[in-house]
Amino acid sequence: MDRIAWQKPLGAVEDVYMGGVKVRASIPIGMASLGAAVNTGSGLPFYAGSLDFYLRVWDGDRHGSLEARLPVGSQTAPVSYLPASSGRHFVIVMAGGSREKNEIGDYVIDYVLPERP
């Protein structure tokens, strides 16, 4: 039988509207999934498709995560690439908001990961 090594709720109610009012409370209860995760060659999964405005990456070996705030939500999987010319690892997020929210945008955000020692 498989064993769960660790788990964490995906998303918070921070950017959710209830009764027409934005909650603005970062309570990590988990949210509906709107897009897939992308797993890098180094084993790091990146996810941006929850109802809040964050890109998340998990490090299962260290049982931790990092979050980067997006200007609006994303409803798609991030893109991961490693160009041969630089050897640096990049993650791109497309953030356009959603039809369920008042906040919409037209963003393509490119993150570069630190160089490996």
Biopython code that builds the backbone (N, CA, C, O; Angstrom):
import numpy as np
from Bio.PDB.StructureBuilder import StructureBuilder

atoms = [
    (1, "MET", "N", (0.845, -1.173, 0.000)),
    (1, "MET", "CA", (0.000, 0.000, 0.000)),
    (1, "MET", "C", (0.897, 1.246, 0.000)),
    (1, "MET", "O", (1.908, 1.294, 0.701)),
    (2, "ASP", "N", (0.513, 2.249, -0.795)),
    (2, "ASP", "CA", (1.268, 3.502, -0.846)),
    (2, "ASP", "C", (1.054, 4.300, 0.425)),
    (2, "ASP", "O", (0.007, 4.213, 1.065)),
    (3, "ARG", "N", (2.063, 5.079, 0.778)),
    (3, "ARG", "CA", (2.011, 5.913, 1.964)),
    (3, "ARG", "C", (2.203, 7.357, 1.543)),
    (3, "ARG", "O", (3.063, 7.644, 0.711)),
    (4, "ILE", "N", (1.417, 8.275, 2.102)),
    (4, "ILE", "CA", (1.559, 9.698, 1.811)),
    (4, "ILE", "C", (2.714, 10.234, 2.642)),
    (4, "ILE", "O", (2.700, 10.133, 3.869)),
    (5, "ALA", "N", (3.723, 10.809, 1.973)),
    (5, "ALA", "CA", (4.885, 11.354, 2.670)),
    (5, "ALA", "C", (4.569, 12.713, 3.283)),
    (5, "ALA", "O", (5.010, 13.014, 4.392)),
    (6, "TRP", "N", (3.809, 13.532, 2.568)),
    (6, "TRP", "CA", (3.362, 14.830, 3.075)),
    (6, "TRP", "C", (2.278, 15.360, 2.158)),
    (6, "TRP", "O", (2.165, 14.933, 1.008)),
    (7, "GLN", "N", (1.489, 16.278, 2.657)),
    (7, "GLN", "CA", (0.457, 16.893, 1.838)),
    (7, "GLN", "C", (0.156, 18.286, 2.360)),
    (7, "GLN", "O", (0.382, 18.599, 3.529)),
    (8, "LYS", "N", (-0.357, 19.110, 1.464)),
    (8, "LYS", "CA", (-0.661, 20.497, 1.797)),
    (8, "LYS", "C", (-1.860, 20.918, 0.955)),
    (8, "LYS", "O", (-1.938, 20.555, -0.219)),
    (9, "PRO", "N", (-2.806, 21.684, 1.530)),
    (9, "PRO", "CA", (-3.944, 22.151, 0.718)),
    (9, "PRO", "C", (-3.471, 23.020, -0.439)),
    (9, "PRO", "O", (-2.512, 23.780, -0.302)),
    (10, "LEU", "N", (-4.145, 22.904, -1.576)),
    (10, "LEU", "CA", (-3.791, 23.666, -2.767)),
    (10, "LEU", "C", (-4.667, 24.912, -2.848)),
    (10, "LEU", "O", (-5.823, 24.835, -3.263)),
    (11, "GLY", "N", (-4.128, 26.038, -2.459)),
    (11, "GLY", "CA", (-4.845, 27.299, -2.588)),
    (11, "GLY", "C", (-5.476, 27.783, -1.293)),
    (11, "GLY", "O", (-5.632, 27.038, -0.326)),
    (12, "ALA", "N", (-5.834, 29.070, -1.315)),
    (12, "ALA", "CA", (-6.440, 29.737, -0.166)),
    (12, "ALA", "C", (-7.613, 30.583, -0.647)),
    (12, "ALA", "O", (-7.752, 30.833, -1.844)),
    (13, "VAL", "N", (-8.449, 31.018, 0.276)),
    (13, "VAL", "CA", (-9.635, 31.798, -0.080)),
    (13, "VAL", "C", (-9.338, 33.282, -0.257)),
    (13, "VAL", "O", (-10.265, 34.080, -0.394)),
    (14, "GLU", "N", (-8.080, 33.660, -0.257)),
    (14, "GLU", "CA", (-7.650, 35.065, -0.325)),
    (14, "GLU", "C", (-8.277, 35.850, -1.482)),
    (14, "GLU", "O", (-8.621, 37.019, -1.308)),
    (15, "ASP", "N", (-8.429, 35.245, -2.633)),
    (15, "ASP", "CA", (-8.913, 35.951, -3.825)),
    (15, "ASP", "C", (-10.328, 35.541, -4.232)),
    (15, "ASP", "O", (-10.764, 35.824, -5.348)),
    (16, "VAL", "N", (-11.035, 34.880, -3.332)),
    (16, "VAL", "CA", (-12.394, 34.423, -3.606)),
    (16, "VAL", "C", (-13.401, 35.491, -3.176)),
    (16, "VAL", "O", (-13.208, 36.173, -2.170)),
    (17, "TYR", "N", (-14.470, 35.622, -3.951)),
    (17, "TYR", "CA", (-15.565, 36.530, -3.603)),
    (17, "TYR", "C", (-16.692, 35.743, -2.949)),
    (17, "TYR", "O", (-17.102, 34.696, -3.451)),
    (18, "MET", "N", (-17.185, 36.250, -1.833)),
    (18, "MET", "CA", (-18.341, 35.660, -1.160)),
    (18, "MET", "C", (-19.371, 36.765, -0.969)),
    (18, "MET", "O", (-19.118, 37.752, -0.279)),
    (19, "GLY", "N", (-20.522, 36.592, -1.580)),
    (19, "GLY", "CA", (-21.547, 37.623, -1.495)),
    (19, "GLY", "C", (-21.112, 38.930, -2.125)),
    (19, "GLY", "O", (-21.534, 39.999, -1.687)),
    (20, "GLY", "N", (-20.265, 38.859, -3.157)),
    (20, "GLY", "CA", (-19.788, 40.049, -3.850)),
    (20, "GLY", "C", (-18.643, 40.778, -3.167)),
    (20, "GLY", "O", (-18.224, 41.839, -3.629)),
    (21, "VAL", "N", (-18.127, 40.221, -2.066)),
    (21, "VAL", "CA", (-17.028, 40.836, -1.319)),
    (21, "VAL", "C", (-15.822, 39.908, -1.361)),
    (21, "VAL", "O", (-15.948, 38.709, -1.112)),
    (22, "LYS", "N", (-14.643, 40.467, -1.678)),
    (22, "LYS", "CA", (-13.419, 39.675, -1.724)),
    (22, "LYS", "C", (-13.006, 39.292, -0.304)),
    (22, "LYS", "O", (-12.956, 40.149, 0.578)),
    (23, "VAL", "N", (-12.712, 38.025, -0.079)),
    (23, "VAL", "CA", (-12.411, 37.505, 1.258)),
    (23, "VAL", "C", (-11.131, 38.113, 1.826)),
    (23, "VAL", "O", (-11.122, 38.546, 2.978)),
    (24, "ARG", "N", (-10.053, 38.155, 1.047)),
    (24, "ARG", "CA", (-8.760, 38.719, 1.443)),
    (24, "ARG", "C", (-8.141, 38.063, 2.681)),
    (24, "ARG", "O", (-7.368, 38.702, 3.394)),
    (25, "ALA", "N", (-8.465, 36.824, 2.937)),
    (25, "ALA", "CA", (-7.882, 36.093, 4.066)),
    (25, "ALA", "C", (-7.109, 34.906, 3.513)),
    (25, "ALA", "O", (-7.669, 34.069, 2.807)),
    (26, "SER", "N", (-5.838, 34.835, 3.830)),
    (26, "SER", "CA", (-4.996, 33.760, 3.304)),
    (26, "SER", "C", (-5.148, 32.515, 4.178)),
    (26, "SER", "O", (-4.239, 32.139, 4.919)),
    (27, "ILE", "N", (-6.305, 31.895, 4.072)),
    (27, "ILE", "CA", (-6.597, 30.677, 4.827)),
    (27, "ILE", "C", (-6.420, 29.497, 3.878)),
    (27, "ILE", "O", (-7.200, 29.341, 2.939)),
    (28, "PRO", "N", (-5.403, 28.663, 4.109)),
    (28, "PRO", "CA", (-5.089, 27.581, 3.159)),
    (28, "PRO", "C", (-6.020, 26.381, 3.308)),
    (28, "PRO", "O", (-5.648, 25.372, 3.907)),
    (29, "ILE", "N", (-7.227, 26.491, 2.764)),
    (29, "ILE", "CA", (-8.192, 25.400, 2.880)),
    (29, "ILE", "C", (-8.209, 24.504, 1.647)),
    (29, "ILE", "O", (-8.823, 23.437, 1.659)),
    (30, "GLY", "N", (-7.540, 24.934, 0.593)),
    (30, "GLY", "CA", (-7.561, 24.206, -0.671)),
    (30, "GLY", "C", (-8.635, 24.782, -1.574)),
    (30, "GLY", "O", (-9.675, 25.235, -1.097)),
    (31, "MET", "N", (-8.390, 24.768, -2.865)),
    (31, "MET", "CA", (-9.308, 25.358, -3.842)),
    (31, "MET", "C", (-9.514, 24.394, -5.001)),
    (31, "MET", "O", (-8.797, 23.406, -5.156)),
    (32, "ALA", "N", (-10.508, 24.712, -5.802)),
    (32, "ALA", "CA", (-10.747, 23.918, -7.005)),
    (32, "ALA", "C", (-9.544, 24.016, -7.935)),
    (32, "ALA", "O", (-8.899, 25.062, -8.019)),
    (33, "SER", "N", (-9.249, 22.935, -8.626)),
    (33, "SER", "CA", (-8.132, 22.905, -9.557)),
    (33, "SER", "C", (-8.618, 23.304, -10.949)),
    (33, "SER", "O", (-9.577, 22.732, -11.465)),
    (34, "LEU", "N", (-7.952, 24.286, -11.552)),
    (34, "LEU", "CA", (-8.342, 24.774, -12.877)),
    (34, "LEU", "C", (-7.332, 24.428, -13.956)),
    (34, "LEU", "O", (-7.644, 24.547, -15.140)),
    (35, "GLY", "N", (-6.146, 24.009, -13.591)),
    (35, "GLY", "CA", (-5.103, 23.699, -14.562)),
    (35, "GLY", "C", (-4.164, 22.647, -14.000)),
    (35, "GLY", "O", (-4.154, 22.388, -12.796)),
    (36, "ALA", "N", (-3.395, 22.059, -14.856)),
    (36, "ALA", "CA", (-2.479, 20.995, -14.447)),
    (36, "ALA", "C", (-1.180, 21.557, -13.880)),
    (36, "ALA", "O", (-0.848, 22.725, -14.081)),
    (37, "ALA", "N", (-0.470, 20.716, -13.183)),
    (37, "ALA", "CA", (0.876, 21.055, -12.716)),
    (37, "ALA", "C", (1.875, 20.635, -13.788)),
    (37, "ALA", "O", (1.564, 19.820, -14.657)),
    (38, "VAL", "N", (3.074, 21.198, -13.716)),
    (38, "VAL", "CA", (4.160, 20.750, -14.580)),
    (38, "VAL", "C", (5.294, 20.317, -13.659)),
    (38, "VAL", "O", (5.639, 21.020, -12.709)),
    (39, "ASN", "N", (5.863, 19.167, -13.948)),
    (39, "ASN", "CA", (6.944, 18.639, -13.131)),
    (39, "ASN", "C", (8.250, 18.780, -13.899)),
    (39, "ASN", "O", (8.355, 18.325, -15.037)),
    (40, "THR", "N", (9.244, 19.408, -13.283)),
    (40, "THR", "CA", (10.523, 19.620, -13.956)),
    (40, "THR", "C", (11.385, 18.364, -13.884)),
    (40, "THR", "O", (11.082, 17.432, -13.138)),
    (41, "GLY", "N", (12.442, 18.349, -14.654)),
    (41, "GLY", "CA", (13.373, 17.233, -14.644)),
    (41, "GLY", "C", (14.032, 17.024, -13.295)),
    (41, "GLY", "O", (14.488, 15.923, -12.985)),
    (42, "SER", "N", (14.084, 18.077, -12.489)),
    (42, "SER", "CA", (14.675, 17.951, -11.159)),
    (42, "SER", "C", (13.660, 17.474, -10.124)),
    (42, "SER", "O", (13.990, 17.336, -8.946)),
    (43, "GLY", "N", (12.421, 17.221, -10.563)),
    (43, "GLY", "CA", (11.411, 16.687, -9.661)),
    (43, "GLY", "C", (10.604, 17.734, -8.914)),
    (43, "GLY", "O", (9.909, 17.404, -7.953)),
    (44, "LEU", "N", (10.681, 18.989, -9.336)),
    (44, "LEU", "CA", (9.915, 20.046, -8.671)),
    (44, "LEU", "C", (8.615, 20.294, -9.434)),
    (44, "LEU", "O", (8.661, 20.687, -10.600)),
    (45, "PRO", "N", (7.454, 20.075, -8.804)),
    (45, "PRO", "CA", (6.195, 20.392, -9.470)),
    (45, "PRO", "C", (5.819, 21.864, -9.289)),
    (45, "PRO", "O", (5.870, 22.388, -8.176)),
    (46, "PHE", "N", (5.444, 22.522, -10.377)),
    (46, "PHE", "CA", (4.984, 23.914, -10.365)),
    (46, "PHE", "C", (3.496, 23.910, -10.689)),
    (46, "PHE", "O", (3.048, 23.158, -11.555)),
    (47, "TYR", "N", (2.729, 24.750, -9.994)),
    (47, "TYR", "CA", (1.284, 24.793, -10.184)),
    (47, "TYR", "C", (0.791, 26.231, -10.068)),
    (47, "TYR", "O", (1.195, 26.949, -9.153)),
    (48, "ALA", "N", (-0.072, 26.655, -10.979)),
    (48, "ALA", "CA", (-0.631, 28.006, -10.920)),
    (48, "ALA", "C", (-2.138, 28.004, -11.138)),
    (48, "ALA", "O", (-2.739, 29.078, -11.156)),
    (49, "GLY", "N", (-2.767, 26.866, -11.303)),
    (49, "GLY", "CA", (-4.165, 26.812, -11.698)),
    (49, "GLY", "C", (-5.172, 26.682, -10.583)),
    (49, "GLY", "O", (-6.100, 25.882, -10.700)),
    (50, "SER", "N", (-5.030, 27.436, -9.500)),
    (50, "SER", "CA", (-6.055, 27.439, -8.454)),
    (50, "SER", "C", (-6.833, 28.747, -8.529)),
    (50, "SER", "O", (-6.518, 29.607, -9.352)),
    (51, "LEU", "N", (-7.833, 28.904, -7.691)),
    (51, "LEU", "CA", (-8.663, 30.098, -7.740)),
    (51, "LEU", "C", (-8.008, 31.316, -7.089)),
    (51, "LEU", "O", (-8.552, 32.418, -7.161)),
    (52, "ASP", "N", (-6.858, 31.135, -6.460)),
    (52, "ASP", "CA", (-6.142, 32.302, -5.940)),
    (52, "ASP", "C", (-5.039, 32.683, -6.925)),
    (52, "ASP", "O", (-4.843, 31.993, -7.926)),
    (53, "PHE", "N", (-4.327, 33.755, -6.658)),
    (53, "PHE", "CA", (-3.385, 34.343, -7.624)),
    (53, "PHE", "C", (-1.935, 33.977, -7.286)),
    (53, "PHE", "O", (-1.127, 34.871, -7.034)),
    (54, "TYR", "N", (-1.592, 32.692, -7.276)),
    (54, "TYR", "CA", (-0.248, 32.270, -6.901)),
    (54, "TYR", "C", (0.314, 31.226, -7.856)),
    (54, "TYR", "O", (-0.417, 30.396, -8.396)),
    (55, "LEU", "N", (1.618, 31.285, -8.051)),
    (55, "LEU", "CA", (2.397, 30.191, -8.620)),
    (55, "LEU", "C", (3.015, 29.487, -7.423)),
    (55, "LEU", "O", (3.582, 30.134, -6.542)),
    (56, "ARG", "N", (2.908, 28.168, -7.391)),
    (56, "ARG", "CA", (3.468, 27.401, -6.276)),
    (56, "ARG", "C", (4.445, 26.362, -6.802)),
    (56, "ARG", "O", (4.286, 25.828, -7.900)),
    (57, "VAL", "N", (5.453, 26.091, -5.994)),
    (57, "VAL", "CA", (6.394, 25.003, -6.278)),
    (57, "VAL", "C", (6.605, 24.244, -4.975)),
    (57, "VAL", "O", (6.733, 24.844, -3.907)),
    (58, "TRP", "N", (6.641, 22.911, -5.075)),
    (58, "TRP", "CA", (6.806, 22.072, -3.895)),
    (58, "TRP", "C", (8.122, 21.321, -3.962)),
    (58, "TRP", "O", (8.575, 20.916, -5.033)),
    (59, "ASP", "N", (8.716, 21.148, -2.809)),
    (59, "ASP", "CA", (9.922, 20.338, -2.678)),
    (59, "ASP", "C", (9.592, 19.223, -1.698)),
    (59, "ASP", "O", (9.707, 19.397, -0.485)),
    (60, "GLY", "N", (9.188, 18.093, -2.223)),
    (60, "GLY", "CA", (8.766, 16.978, -1.386)),
    (60, "GLY", "C", (9.864, 16.459, -0.473)),
    (60, "GLY", "O", (9.579, 15.973, 0.622)),
    (61, "ASP", "N", (11.120, 16.554, -0.908)),
    (61, "ASP", "CA", (12.222, 16.078, -0.072)),
    (61, "ASP", "C", (12.364, 16.915, 1.197)),
    (61, "ASP", "O", (12.744, 16.405, 2.251)),
    (62, "ARG", "N", (12.057, 18.194, 1.081)),
    (62, "ARG", "CA", (12.185, 19.096, 2.235)),
    (62, "ARG", "C", (10.825, 19.432, 2.853)),
    (62, "ARG", "O", (10.754, 20.210, 3.804)),
    (63, "HIS", "N", (9.751, 18.852, 2.321)),
    (63, "HIS", "CA", (8.386, 19.062, 2.817)),
    (63, "HIS", "C", (8.029, 20.543, 2.853)),
    (63, "HIS", "O", (7.364, 20.999, 3.783)),
    (64, "GLY", "N", (8.462, 21.287, 1.859)),
    (64, "GLY", "CA", (8.209, 22.716, 1.845)),
    (64, "GLY", "C", (7.683, 23.185, 0.505)),
    (64, "GLY", "O", (7.629, 22.433, -0.468)),
    (65, "SER", "N", (7.299, 24.439, 0.484)),
    (65, "SER", "CA", (6.799, 25.028, -0.749)),
    (65, "SER", "C", (7.161, 26.501, -0.795)),
    (65, "SER", "O", (7.436, 27.126, 0.229)),
    (66, "LEU", "N", (7.155, 27.041, -2.001)),
    (66, "LEU", "CA", (7.343, 28.476, -2.220)),
    (66, "LEU", "C", (6.162, 28.970, -3.030)),
    (66, "LEU", "O", (5.600, 28.235, -3.841)),
    (67, "GLU", "N", (5.790, 30.226, -2.805)),
    (67, "GLU", "CA", (4.699, 30.829, -3.551)),
    (67, "GLU", "C", (5.145, 32.168, -4.108)),
    (67, "GLU", "O", (5.884, 32.906, -3.458)),
    (68, "ALA", "N", (4.692, 32.476, -5.313)),
    (68, "ALA", "CA", (4.924, 33.789, -5.923)),
    (68, "ALA", "C", (3.558, 34.348, -6.292)),
    (68, "ALA", "O", (2.775, 33.686, -6.972)),
    (69, "ARG", "N", (3.273, 35.557, -5.848)),
    (69, "ARG", "CA", (1.982, 36.194, -6.115)),
    (69, "ARG", "C", (1.914, 36.620, -7.578)),
    (69, "ARG", "O", (2.853, 37.228, -8.093)),
    (70, "LEU", "N", (0.813, 36.306, -8.244)),
    (70, "LEU", "CA", (0.570, 36.700, -9.625)),
    (70, "LEU", "C", (-0.354, 37.922, -9.638)),
    (70, "LEU", "O", (-1.100, 38.128, -8.681)),
    (71, "PRO", "N", (-0.323, 38.734, -10.696)),
    (71, "PRO", "CA", (-1.193, 39.912, -10.748)),
    (71, "PRO", "C", (-2.677, 39.540, -10.858)),
    (71, "PRO", "O", (-3.530, 40.266, -10.346)),
    (72, "VAL", "N", (-2.992, 38.436, -11.509)),
    (72, "VAL", "CA", (-4.336, 37.868, -11.602)),
    (72, "VAL", "C", (-4.168, 36.350, -11.615)),
    (72, "VAL", "O", (-3.045, 35.850, -11.665)),
    (73, "GLY", "N", (-5.264, 35.628, -11.571)),
    (73, "GLY", "CA", (-5.184, 34.176, -11.544)),
    (73, "GLY", "C", (-4.757, 33.568, -12.867)),
    (73, "GLY", "O", (-4.770, 34.223, -13.909)),
    (74, "SER", "N", (-4.381, 32.313, -12.801)),
    (74, "SER", "CA", (-3.989, 31.541, -13.985)),
    (74, "SER", "C", (-4.897, 30.325, -14.069)),
    (74, "SER", "O", (-5.237, 29.732, -13.045)),
    (75, "GLN", "N", (-5.282, 29.957, -15.254)),
    (75, "GLN", "CA", (-6.116, 28.774, -15.443)),
    (75, "GLN", "C", (-5.440, 27.765, -16.362)),
    (75, "GLN", "O", (-6.105, 27.031, -17.093)),
    (76, "THR", "N", (-4.141, 27.738, -16.318)),
    (76, "THR", "CA", (-3.406, 26.836, -17.195)),
    (76, "THR", "C", (-2.150, 26.326, -16.487)),
    (76, "THR", "O", (-1.739, 26.868, -15.461)),
    (77, "ALA", "N", (-1.566, 25.305, -17.034)),
    (77, "ALA", "CA", (-0.321, 24.763, -16.474)),
    (77, "ALA", "C", (0.840, 25.689, -16.823)),
    (77, "ALA", "O", (0.879, 26.239, -17.923)),
    (78, "PRO", "N", (1.780, 25.866, -15.906)),
    (78, "PRO", "CA", (2.999, 26.600, -16.254)),
    (78, "PRO", "C", (3.775, 25.839, -17.334)),
    (78, "PRO", "O", (3.531, 24.656, -17.571)),
    (79, "VAL", "N", (4.694, 26.524, -17.971)),
    (79, "VAL", "CA", (5.568, 25.923, -18.976)),
    (79, "VAL", "C", (6.974, 25.926, -18.409)),
    (79, "VAL", "O", (7.414, 26.927, -17.842)),
    (80, "SER", "N", (7.677, 24.828, -18.555)),
    (80, "SER", "CA", (9.040, 24.703, -18.050)),
    (80, "SER", "C", (9.970, 24.442, -19.223)),
    (80, "SER", "O", (9.684, 23.598, -20.072)),
    (81, "TYR", "N", (11.092, 25.173, -19.271)),
    (81, "TYR", "CA", (12.052, 24.902, -20.345)),
    (81, "TYR", "C", (13.476, 25.193, -19.893)),
    (81, "TYR", "O", (13.717, 25.969, -18.969)),
    (82, "LEU", "N", (14.402, 24.545, -20.573)),
    (82, "LEU", "CA", (15.825, 24.638, -20.266)),
    (82, "LEU", "C", (16.563, 24.849, -21.582)),
    (82, "LEU", "O", (16.944, 23.883, -22.242)),
    (83, "PRO", "N", (16.770, 26.129, -21.974)),
    (83, "PRO", "CA", (17.443, 26.363, -23.253)),
    (83, "PRO", "C", (18.910, 25.940, -23.206)),
    (83, "PRO", "O", (19.606, 26.192, -22.223)),
    (84, "ALA", "N", (19.365, 25.303, -24.265)),
    (84, "ALA", "CA", (20.751, 24.838, -24.329)),
    (84, "ALA", "C", (21.739, 26.000, -24.292)),
    (84, "ALA", "O", (22.857, 25.852, -23.798)),
    (85, "SER", "N", (21.328, 27.156, -24.813)),
    (85, "SER", "CA", (22.246, 28.297, -24.887)),
    (85, "SER", "C", (22.633, 28.848, -23.521)),
    (85, "SER", "O", (23.751, 29.332, -23.350)),
    (86, "SER", "N", (21.727, 28.783, -22.542)),
    (86, "SER", "CA", (22.052, 29.365, -21.239)),
    (86, "SER", "C", (22.241, 28.320, -20.154)),
    (86, "SER", "O", (22.989, 28.551, -19.203)),
    (87, "GLY", "N", (21.580, 27.174, -20.274)),
    (87, "GLY", "CA", (21.667, 26.167, -19.233)),
    (87, "GLY", "C", (20.866, 26.520, -17.991)),
    (87, "GLY", "O", (20.885, 25.774, -17.012)),
    (88, "ARG", "N", (20.165, 27.641, -18.016)),
    (88, "ARG", "CA", (19.327, 28.060, -16.893)),
    (88, "ARG", "C", (17.922, 27.512, -17.080)),
    (88, "ARG", "O", (17.452, 27.372, -18.210)),
    (89, "HIS", "N", (17.268, 27.210, -16.008)),
    (89, "HIS", "CA", (15.920, 26.659, -16.049)),
    (89, "HIS", "C", (14.908, 27.800, -15.917)),
    (89, "HIS", "O", (15.038, 28.649, -15.035)),
    (90, "PHE", "N", (13.898, 27.819, -16.795)),
    (90, "PHE", "CA", (12.858, 28.850, -16.793)),
    (90, "PHE", "C", (11.489, 28.218, -16.582)),
    (90, "PHE", "O", (11.241, 27.085, -16.995)),
    (91, "VAL", "N", (10.606, 28.968, -15.934)),
    (91, "VAL", "CA", (9.203, 28.582, -15.782)),
    (91, "VAL", "C", (8.367, 29.781, -16.208)),
    (91, "VAL", "O", (8.574, 30.888, -15.712)),
    (92, "ILE", "N", (7.424, 29.571, -17.123)),
    (92, "ILE", "CA", (6.559, 30.642, -17.615)),
    (92, "ILE", "C", (5.133, 30.381, -17.150)),
    (92, "ILE", "O", (4.644, 29.252, -17.184)),
    (93, "VAL", "N", (4.477, 31.459, -16.712)),
    (93, "VAL", "CA", (3.081, 31.384, -16.292)),
    (93, "VAL", "C", (2.276, 32.372, -17.127)),
    (93, "VAL", "O", (2.665, 33.530, -17.277)),
    (94, "MET", "N", (1.160, 31.910, -17.665)),
    (94, "MET", "CA", (0.217, 32.789, -18.345)),
    (94, "MET", "C", (-0.906, 33.089, -17.364)),
    (94, "MET", "O", (-1.561, 32.171, -16.871)),
    (95, "ALA", "N", (-1.132, 34.367, -17.076)),
    (95, "ALA", "CA", (-2.148, 34.769, -16.108)),
    (95, "ALA", "C", (-3.115, 35.735, -16.784)),
    (95, "ALA", "O", (-2.738, 36.837, -17.184)),
    (96, "GLY", "N", (-4.350, 35.307, -16.902)),
    (96, "GLY", "CA", (-5.355, 36.141, -17.544)),
    (96, "GLY", "C", (-6.581, 36.369, -16.685)),
    (96, "GLY", "O", (-7.519, 37.056, -17.091)),
    (97, "GLY", "N", (-6.569, 35.787, -15.490)),
    (97, "GLY", "CA", (-7.749, 35.885, -14.651)),
    (97, "GLY", "C", (-8.753, 34.821, -15.059)),
    (97, "GLY", "O", (-8.417, 33.869, -15.764)),
    (98, "SER", "N", (-9.988, 34.995, -14.608)),
    (98, "SER", "CA", (-11.040, 34.048, -14.952)),
    (98, "SER", "C", (-12.363, 34.771, -15.094)),
    (98, "SER", "O", (-12.544, 35.875, -14.582)),
    (99, "ARG", "N", (-13.271, 34.143, -15.786)),
    (99, "ARG", "CA", (-14.563, 34.784, -16.004)),
    (99, "ARG", "C", (-15.391, 34.880, -14.725)),
    (99, "ARG", "O", (-16.375, 35.619, -14.682)),
    (100, "GLU", "N", (-15.005, 34.144, -13.683)),
    (100, "GLU", "CA", (-15.723, 34.192, -12.414)),
    (100, "GLU", "C", (-15.299, 35.378, -11.547)),
    (100, "GLU", "O", (-15.926, 35.642, -10.521)),
    (101, "LYS", "N", (-14.249, 36.094, -11.940)),
    (101, "LYS", "CA", (-13.700, 37.160, -11.103)),
    (101, "LYS", "C", (-13.704, 38.492, -11.839)),
    (101, "LYS", "O", (-13.781, 38.547, -13.066)),
    (102, "ASN", "N", (-13.620, 39.553, -11.064)),
    (102, "ASN", "CA", (-13.550, 40.894, -11.634)),
    (102, "ASN", "C", (-12.153, 41.220, -12.144)),
    (102, "ASN", "O", (-11.999, 42.044, -13.045)),
    (103, "GLU", "N", (-11.130, 40.579, -11.575)),
    (103, "GLU", "CA", (-9.748, 40.856, -11.950)),
    (103, "GLU", "C", (-9.372, 40.034, -13.182)),
    (103, "GLU", "O", (-9.346, 38.805, -13.136)),
    (104, "ILE", "N", (-9.084, 40.721, -14.268)),
    (104, "ILE", "CA", (-8.608, 40.039, -15.467)),
    (104, "ILE", "C", (-7.333, 40.728, -15.925)),
    (104, "ILE", "O", (-7.042, 41.845, -15.496)),
    (105, "GLY", "N", (-6.583, 40.082, -16.779)),
    (105, "GLY", "CA", (-5.333, 40.655, -17.257)),
    (105, "GLY", "C", (-4.852, 39.926, -18.490)),
    (105, "GLY", "O", (-5.561, 39.102, -19.068)),
    (106, "ASP", "N", (-3.649, 40.241, -18.872)),
    (106, "ASP", "CA", (-3.048, 39.661, -20.067)),
    (106, "ASP", "C", (-1.547, 39.568, -19.802)),
    (106, "ASP", "O", (-0.770, 40.338, -20.366)),
    (107, "TYR", "N", (-1.138, 38.633, -18.950)),
    (107, "TYR", "CA", (0.244, 38.568, -18.477)),
    (107, "TYR", "C", (0.920, 37.274, -18.910)),
    (107, "TYR", "O", (0.309, 36.206, -18.902)),
    (108, "VAL", "N", (2.178, 37.383, -19.286)),
    (108, "VAL", "CA", (3.078, 36.248, -19.466)),
    (108, "VAL", "C", (4.267, 36.555, -18.566)),
    (108, "VAL", "O", (4.987, 37.529, -18.788)),
    (109, "ILE", "N", (4.469, 35.727, -17.557)),
    (109, "ILE", "CA", (5.487, 35.985, -16.542)),
    (109, "ILE", "C", (6.533, 34.884, -16.611)),
    (109, "ILE", "O", (6.198, 33.701, -16.558)),
    (110, "ASP", "N", (7.789, 35.266, -16.728)),
    (110, "ASP", "CA", (8.893, 34.330, -16.890)),
    (110, "ASP", "C", (9.752, 34.350, -15.628)),
    (110, "ASP", "O", (10.273, 35.397, -15.243)),
    (111, "TYR", "N", (9.895, 33.211, -14.995)),
    (111, "TYR", "CA", (10.741, 33.071, -13.809)),
    (111, "TYR", "C", (11.982, 32.282, -14.205)),
    (111, "TYR", "O", (11.901, 31.340, -14.994)),
    (112, "VAL", "N", (13.120, 32.667, -13.661)),
    (112, "VAL", "CA", (14.344, 31.901, -13.883)),
    (112, "VAL", "C", (14.764, 31.311, -12.549)),
    (112, "VAL", "O", (14.816, 32.011, -11.538)),
    (113, "LEU", "N", (15.065, 30.014, -12.551)),
    (113, "LEU", "CA", (15.490, 29.344, -11.331)),
    (113, "LEU", "C", (16.972, 29.610, -11.086)),
    (113, "LEU", "O", (17.732, 29.840, -12.026)),
    (114, "PRO", "N", (17.372, 29.578, -9.833)),
    (114, "PRO", "CA", (18.790, 29.784, -9.523)),
    (114, "PRO", "C", (19.655, 28.700, -10.173)),
    (114, "PRO", "O", (19.211, 27.574, -10.398)),
    (115, "GLU", "N", (20.877, 29.069, -10.462)),
    (115, "GLU", "CA", (21.802, 28.082, -11.033)),
    (115, "GLU", "C", (22.109, 27.024, -10.000)),
    (115, "GLU", "O", (22.207, 27.301, -8.805)),
    (116, "ARG", "N", (22.259, 25.806, -10.485)),
    (116, "ARG", "CA", (22.599, 24.700, -9.582)),
    (116, "ARG", "C", (24.108, 24.761, -9.311)),
    (116, "ARG", "O", (24.906, 25.046, -10.204)),
    (117, "PRO", "N", (24.467, 24.488, -8.066)),
    (117, "PRO", "CA", (25.918, 24.512, -7.739)),
    (117, "PRO", "C", (26.677, 23.399, -8.408)),
    (117, "PRO", "O", (27.891, 23.286, -8.233)),
]
sb = StructureBuilder()
sb.init_structure("model")
sb.init_model(0)
sb.init_chain("A")
sb.init_seg("    ")
for serial, (resi, resn, name, xyz) in enumerate(atoms, 1):
    if name == "N":
        sb.init_residue(resn, " ", resi, " ")
    sb.init_atom(name, np.array(xyz, "f"), 0.0, 1.0, " ", f" {name:<3s}", serial, name[0])
structure = sb.get_structure()
